[in-house]
Amino acid sequence: MQKFLRAVAGVICGYILMVVLITLVQETWFGGVAWGRTPIGTLTIAGFITSVAAAVGSIAATAISRPTGRLAALIMSCVVVVETTVLVLTGKVTGPLWFDVVAAVSLIVAILLGAELFLRSGRSPGRR
């Protein structure tokens, strides 16, 4: 039960941290980024920093839920898929579908990479 609670806490804390950092990057630092109204160079930089934010959230999630290894990152990735699907289906996003899919995939890759970096860094007690 303790592992389950740690995994849940890790996912919640990591996802909240990721969302806060992404909001800081996209809305505060860059004044809101969107396909068609933001220059491609700005989109590229914001996209990279957004991926870093996703990795940081995943590192936090993995650190909190460390006995479960990559589970928190996998759950966070699934949440990104569900969230992106809902946003696309409800018309809450303004860019072309390929743009939103690429954005979601980049978040998922960053989430998985963040977890892997944490687990391989030697900070995880499960590493041998």
C-alpha positions in Angstrom: 0.0 0.0 0.0 2.9 2.3 0.8 4.3 1.9 -2.7 0.9 2.7 -4.3 0.6 5.8 -2.2 4.1 6.9 -3.0 3.4 6.4 -6.7 0.2 8.4 -6.6 1.9 11.2 -4.6 4.8 11.2 -7.1 2.5 11.4 -10.1 0.4 14.2 -8.6 3.4 16.2 -7.4 5.4 15.7 -10.6 2.5 16.5 -12.9 1.6 19.6 -10.9 5.3 20.7 -11.0 5.4 20.1 -14.8 2.2 22.1 -15.4 3.4 25.0 -13.3 6.8 25.1 -15.0 5.2 24.8 -18.5 2.8 27.6 -17.6 5.7 29.7 -16.4 7.6 29.1 -19.6 4.8 29.5 -22.2 2.6 32.1 -20.6 4.9 34.2 -18.4 8.3 34.1 -20.1 7.1 34.0 -23.7 3.7 35.8 -23.3 1.7 32.9 -24.6 2.8 30.7 -27.4 0.6 29.3 -30.1 0.8 28.0 -33.6 0.3 30.7 -36.2 0.9 33.7 -33.9 4.3 32.9 -32.4 7.5 33.1 -34.5 9.0 29.7 -35.3 12.2 30.5 -33.4 10.3 31.4 -30.3 8.2 28.2 -30.6 11.4 26.2 -30.9 13.0 27.7 -27.8 9.8 27.6 -25.8 9.3 23.9 -26.9 12.7 23.0 -25.8 12.3 24.6 -22.4 8.9 23.1 -22.1 10.5 19.7 -22.6 13.0 20.5 -19.9 10.1 21.4 -17.6 8.5 18.0 -18.3 11.7 16.2 -17.5 12.0 18.1 -14.2 8.5 17.1 -13.3 9.2 13.5 -14.1 12.4 13.6 -12.0 10.4 14.9 -9.1 7.7 12.2 -9.6 10.3 9.4 -9.9 12.1 10.7 -6.8 8.9 10.7 -4.7 7.8 7.3 -6.0 11.2 5.7 -6.3 10.4 2.2 -5.1 8.1 1.9 -8.2 10.8 2.9 -10.7 9.4 4.2 -14.0 5.7 3.8 -13.0 5.2 7.4 -12.3 6.6 8.5 -15.6 4.5 6.0 -17.4 1.4 7.2 -15.7 2.3 10.9 -16.4 2.8 9.9 -20.1 -0.7 8.4 -20.2 -2.1 11.6 -18.6 -0.5 13.6 -21.4 -2.1 11.4 -24.0 -5.5 11.7 -22.4 -5.2 15.5 -21.9 -4.0 16.1 -25.5 -6.8 13.9 -26.9 -9.4 15.8 -24.8 -8.0 19.2 -25.9 -8.0 18.2 -29.6 -11.5 16.7 -29.5 -13.0 19.7 -27.7 -11.3 22.2 -30.0 -9.4 23.9 -27.1 -6.2 23.9 -29.2 -5.8 26.1 -32.2 -2.8 24.6 -34.1 -2.9 21.8 -36.6 -3.2 18.3 -35.4 0.4 17.4 -36.3 1.6 20.3 -34.1 -0.3 19.1 -31.0 0.8 15.5 -31.6 4.4 16.5 -31.8 4.1 18.6 -28.7 2.6 15.7 -26.8 5.2 13.3 -28.0 8.0 15.7 -27.0 6.5 15.9 -23.5 6.3 12.1 -23.3 9.8 11.6 -24.4 11.0 14.2 -21.9 9.0 12.6 -19.1 10.5 9.2 -19.9 14.0 10.7 -20.3 13.7 12.5 -16.9 12.8 9.3 -15.1 15.6 7.4 -16.8 18.1 10.1 -15.9 17.0 10.1 -12.3 17.2 6.3 -12.1 20.6 6.1 -13.7 22.0 9.0 -11.7 22.7 6.8 -8.6 20.2 8.7 -6.4 17.7 6.0 -6.6 18.0 3.4 -3.8 16.9 0.7 -6.2 20.0 1.0 -8.4 22.5 -1.8 -8.2 
